[in-house]
Amino acid sequence: MKFVLVLTLCSSIYNSCMKPVPVDEVFDSHYDCAIAGYAFSGEAIKNFGNQRVNDEVLYISFSCKKLDNI
């Protein structure tokens, strides 16, 4: 079974989320996808920086979608 990581950037202060974005990598298991999701989300939040994350109350949610045709 293969999985694709889908990330969504959200702001609590604006009560909205951007359109979900799939990552250009296919994972061999849900476990591998989930680990990548936490790692990628953490790095992205760090890259936005303390000020922006706090001002816009940003967070990233993710899901691992099963690919049926691979």
N, C-alpha and C positions, 0 to 999 in steps of 0.2 A: 504494500500500500504506500502511496506517495502523498505528500502534503505540501501545500503552499502557505506561506506566512502572509497574512493580511493585516496591515497596520492602520490605525485610525488615530489622528491627532485631534484632541478635544480641548476645549477651554471651559472650565467651570464658571468663570466670571461672565462669559458670553453665552453660556448654556447652549453651546453648539459644537459640532464636530465637522471636520473636513471629510471629503469623500474618502472611503477606504482605499488604500493603495496596496496592491500585492507586491511582494519582494521578488526580484528576479532570481529565485533559487528554489529548487524543488528538494524537499527533505524526504529521507527514506522512512521516517517514523514520526509519529505525533510527538514523541519525547524530544527528538532532535529539533523539530520545529518549535516546540514550546521553549526549549533552552535558548534557541536563537531569538525568539520573540522577546524574552526578558533581557537578553544581552543588547539587542538592537534598540529596544525601547530605552534602556538605561543610558546608552551612549547618545541617543538622539536628545534626550532631556538634558544631558550634560552639555551638548553642543548648542542648545538653545540659550544656555546660560542662566545663572541664578536670577538675575534681574527680570528677564523676560518670563521665565517660568513662574516667578512669584507675581509679577504684574498681571499676567493673563491667566494665571492658575491653570497652567497647561498640564495635560497628562496624555499618555498614549495607551490605547487599548489595542489588543491584538487577538487574532484567532488563527487557528490552523485548519485550513479547509482541505478536506480529502479530495484528491483528484481521482475520479472514477476511470478515466480513459488512459491512464499511464500504468 
